[in-house]
């Protein structure tokens, strides 16, 4: 179990990019220590008793919101779940005014998901409470990258030297940016693949090798991370049809033969079966998708704990 001495030397968790390798390892090690809580008959520790955490979600979410809520509750914090559609936001209240009003209720941590890139950064500069980025626009999703890294560590023992391949809609994916950053920083060789229209130029700057051929991208891959087509963020057609997309970039049983022996398949969810991934792969022996979901609780427990510990 994590001790009170461990803490992040920062007020907020806004992305993977600002984190040092040492901070990433601290979060992953702390998350590993929290995993045994899930096996207890009573899944609670008193670590954050008396603290208040507000979950402020302006976009739909299943896994992230649920796991942040469970993480806070397992740490014995008081949780307030904020739904934008049932708040004064619909009456025209600004994001900053909303958050400052909530902060007057003395929360320790505010977890925010927002469609605007940079929204958590704006709030971090204005709030005394710690801000945790649960996904901002098309920018970053740091806790997803952390749980992805934890899952690979558990399955492979180490990340350094692995071949990690991400396939899909990289242009609109905040997960892609955070994953490329974390796996590159931890010593993996990262390849990204998808239609040329869906791979932004910044991928190479972030440390990834860019290829457009699916078979080449999968060749020798130890870990394959499939990304969904984010139709809700697209304003134009980036490929001819779903059928054509699956033909060229869908992960099938046959294509898995290109990967390294013992390769694992991951997906941040939600799955689009028959679009980016076939059901026999999503449900097959390669898949560690449900392990990712379980690890999300431990990682978010670690983040909430370490930010709180750093503030006394």
C-alpha positions in Angstrom: 0.0 0.0 0.0 1.2 3.5 -0.8 2.6 5.5 2.0 1.9 9.2 2.9 5.5 10.1 1.9 4.8 9.6 -1.8 3.5 12.6 -3.6 3.5 14.3 -7.0 5.5 17.5 -6.9 2.8 19.4 -8.8 -0.7 20.7 -8.0 -2.5 19.4 -11.1 -2.4 16.5 -13.6 -3.0 18.1 -17.0 -1.3 15.8 -19.4 1.5 13.3 -19.9 3.7 15.9 -21.6 4.7 17.8 -18.4 5.4 14.6 -16.4 8.9 13.4 -15.8 9.8 9.7 -16.2 10.2 9.6 -12.5 6.7 10.9 -11.9 5.2 8.4 -14.4 6.9 5.6 -12.6 5.7 6.9 -9.2 2.1 6.9 -10.5 2.4 3.4 -11.9 4.0 2.0 -8.8 1.4 3.6 -6.6 -1.4 2.2 -8.8 0.1 -1.3 -8.5 0.0 -1.0 -4.7 -3.7 0.0 -4.8 -4.7 -2.9 -6.9 -5.1 -5.3 -4.0 -7.9 -3.1 -2.6 -10.2 -4.5 -5.4 -9.7 -8.0 -4.0 -10.8 -7.1 -0.5 -14.3 -7.9 0.8 -14.6 -4.2 1.8 -13.1 -2.3 -1.1 -12.1 0.9 0.9 -9.1 2.5 2.5 -9.4 5.7 4.7 -6.7 7.6 2.7 -8.8 10.5 1.6 -11.4 10.6 4.3 -12.7 14.1 4.8 -11.6 15.2 1.3 -14.1 16.2 -1.4 -13.7 15.3 -5.1 -15.9 16.9 -7.8 -16.3 15.0 -11.1 -17.1 17.6 -13.7 -18.0 16.0 -17.1 -19.2 18.0 -20.0 -19.0 15.1 -22.4 -20.5 11.6 -22.2 -18.3 9.0 -20.5 -18.8 5.4 -19.2 -15.4 4.1 -18.2 -13.5 7.3 -17.2 -16.3 8.8 -15.1 -17.3 5.5 -13.4 -13.7 4.7 -12.6 -13.0 8.1 -11.2 -16.1 7.9 -9.0 -15.1 4.4 -7.8 -11.5 5.5 -7.2 -12.6 8.4 -5.0 -15.1 6.2 -3.1 -12.5 3.5 -2.5 -10.2 6.2 -1.0 -13.1 7.2 1.3 -13.5 10.7 -0.3 -16.8 12.5 -0.6 -17.8 12.5 -4.3 -19.9 15.1 -6.1 -20.8 14.1 -9.7 -21.7 17.2 -11.8 -23.8 16.8 -15.0 -23.6 19.8 -17.3 -27.0 19.2 -18.8 -28.6 19.6 -15.4 -26.7 22.7 -14.3 -26.7 26.4 -14.9 -24.4 25.8 -17.9 -27.5 25.4 -20.0 -28.5 28.9 -18.9 -25.3 30.4 -20.2 -23.0 30.2 -17.2 -19.3 30.1 -18.3 -17.0 27.2 -17.4 -14.9 29.4 -15.2 -17.9 30.8 -13.3 -19.3 27.2 -12.9 -16.0 25.9 -11.5 -15.4 28.9 -9.2 -18.8 28.4 -7.7 -18.1 24.7 -7.1 -14.7 25.6 -5.7 -16.4 27.7 -3.0 -17.7 24.4 -1.6 -14.0 23.6 -0.8 -13.2 20.5 -2.9 -9.7 19.1 -2.8 -9.7 17.9 -6.4 -11.8 18.7 -9.5 -11.8 16.1 -12.3 -12.8 17.6 -15.6 -13.7 16.3 -19.1 -14.4 19.0 -21.6 -14.8 19.3 -25.4 -12.4 22.3 -25.6 -8.7 21.6 -25.7 -7.0 23.4 -22.9 -10.0 23.8 -20.6 -8.3 22.0 -17.7 -5.2 24.2 -18.1 -7.4 27.4 -17.9 -9.0 26.1 -14.7 -5.7 25.1 -13.1 -4.5 28.7 -13.3 -7.6 30.0 -11.6 -8.4 27.4 -9.0 -6.9 26.5 -5.6 -8.2 22.9 -6.0 -6.1 20.4 -7.9 -7.3 19.9 -11.5 -7.2 16.5 -13.1 -7.7 16.3 -16.9 -10.1 13.5 -17.7 -9.9 14.3 -21.4 -9.8 17.8 -23.1 -11.0 18.1 -26.7 -8.5 16.5 -29.1 -5.5 17.3 -26.8 -4.7 14.7 -24.1 -6.2 12.0 -21.9 -3.4 11.4 -19.3 -5.0 8.8 -17.0 -5.9 6.6 -20.0 -2.3 6.6 -21.1 -1.2 5.8 -17.5 -3.6 2.8 -17.3 -2.5 1.6 -20.8 1.1 1.7 -19.6 0.2 -0.2 -16.4 -1.6 -2.8 -18.4 1.4 -3.3 -20.7 3.8 -3.5 -17.7 1.6 -6.2 -16.1 1.4 -8.3 -19.3 5.0 -7.8 -20.6 7.0 -7.0 -17.5 8.7 -4.0 -19.1 7.9 -1.3 -21.7 11.5 -0.5 -22.8 12.3 -2.1 -26.1 8.7 -3.1 -27.0 7.1 -2.4 -30.3 3.8 -0.5 -29.7 1.5 0.2 -32.6 -1.5 2.5 -32.6 -4.0 2.2 -35.4 -7.0 4.4 -36.3 -8.2 7.9 -36.0 -5.1 9.6 -34.6 -6.1 13.1 -35.8 -9.1 13.3 -33.4 -7.8 11.1 -30.6 -6.6 12.6 -27.3 -5.7 9.0 -26.2 -3.3 8.7 -29.2 -1.3 11.8 -28.2 -1.0 10.7 -24.6 -0.1 7.1 -25.5 2.6 8.2 -28.0 4.1 10.4 -25.3 4.1 7.9 -22.5 5.3 4.9 -24.4 8.0 6.8 -26.2 9.2 8.3 -22.9 9.3 4.8 -21.3 11.5 3.4 -24.0 9.1 1.7 -26.5 9.3 2.0 -30.2 6.0 3.5 -31.2 4.4 3.2 -34.7 1.2 4.9 -35.7 -1.0 3.8 -38.6 -4.2 4.9 -40.4 -5.5 6.7 -43.4 -3.2 9.6 -44.3 -6.1 11.9 -43.7 -6.3 10.8 -40.1 -2.6 11.1 -39.1 -1.5 14.6 -38.0 2.0 15.8 -38.8 2.8 16.1 -35.1 3.0 12.3 -34.6 6.6 12.2 -35.7 7.4 15.2 -33.5 5.9 13.3 -30.5 8.2 10.3 -31.2 6.2 8.0 -33.4 7.1 6.3 -36.7 4.3 6.9 -39.2 3.2 4.2 -41.7 0.0 3.9 -43.8 0.1 0.2 -44.5 -1.6 -1.9 -41.8 0.4 -5.1 -42.3 3.7 -3.1 -42.0 2.5 -1.5 -38.9 1.6 -4.8 -37.3 4.7 -6.6 -38.2 6.6 -7.5 -35.0 4.2 -5.5 -32.8 4.2 -6.5 -29.1 1.2 -4.3 -28.3 -1.5 -3.1 -30.6 -3.8 -0.2 -29.5 -6.8 0.2 -31.7 -8.6 3.6 -31.8 -12.2 4.2 -32.8 -13.3 6.4 -35.6 -14.5 9.6 -33.7 -17.4 10.5 -36.0 -18.6 13.1 -33.4 -15.4 15.1 -33.9 -15.2 14.9 -37.7 -16.5 17.6 -39.9 -15.8 16.0 -43.2 -15.3 12.6 -44.9 -11.8 11.2 -44.2 -12.3 7.9 -46.0 -14.7 6.5 -48.6 -16.9 4.2 -46.3 -16.9 2.1 -43.1 -16.6 -1.0 -45.3 -13.5 0.4 -47.0 -12.0 1.5 -43.7 -12.4 -2.0 -42.1 -10.9 -3.6 -45.2 -7.7 -1.6 -44.9 -7.4 -0.8 -41.2 -9.6 -3.2 -39.3 -7.9 -5.6 -36.9 -8.8 -9.2 -37.8 -7.7 -12.6 -36.7 -5.8 -13.0 -40.0 -3.9 -9.7 -39.5 -2.9 -10.8 -35.9 -0.5 -13.3 -37.6 1.7 -10.3 -38.5 2.2 -9.3 -34.9 4.9 -10.7 -32.5 4.2 -13.9 -30.7 2.3 -13.1 -27.5 1.1 -9.8 -28.8 -1.6 -8.1 -26.8 -4.5 -6.0 -28.1 -5.8 -2.9 -26.4 -8.6 -0.4 -27.0 -9.6 2.6 -24.9 -13.3 2.1 -25.7 -16.0 2.3 -26.7 -15.5 -0.4 -29.3 -16.9 -0.2 -32.8 -17.0 -3.8 -33.7 -16.6 -4.5 -37.4 -15.2 -1.0 -37.9 -11.8 -0.9 -36.3 -11.8 -4.3 -34.7 -13.4 -7.7 -35.3 -15.3 -9.3 -32.5 -13.1 -12.4 -32.6 -10.1 -10.3 -31.8 -11.8 -8.0 -29.2 -13.1 -11.1 -27.4 -10.1 -13.4 -28.2 -7.0 -14.5 -26.2 -5.0 -11.5 -27.4 -7.4 -9.0 -25.8 -6.6 -7.2 -22.6 -9.3 -4.6 -23.0 -11.1 -5.5 -19.8 -7.8 -5.5 -17.9 -7.5 -1.9 -19.0 -10.9 -1.0 -17.5 -9.9 -2.7 -14.2 -6.6 -0.9 -14.1 -8.3 2.4 -14.7 -9.6 2.4 -11.1 -6.1 1.7 -9.6 -4.5 4.4 -11.7 -7.1 7.0 -10.8 -6.8 6.1 -7.2 -3.1 6.7 -7.5 -3.5 10.0 -9.1 -6.1 11.3 -6.6 -3.9 10.0 -3.7 -0.6 11.4 -5.0 -2.1 14.9 -5.7 -3.7 15.0 -2.3 -0.6 13.8 -0.5 1.4 16.5 -2.2 -0.9 19.2 -0.7 -0.8 18.0 2.9 
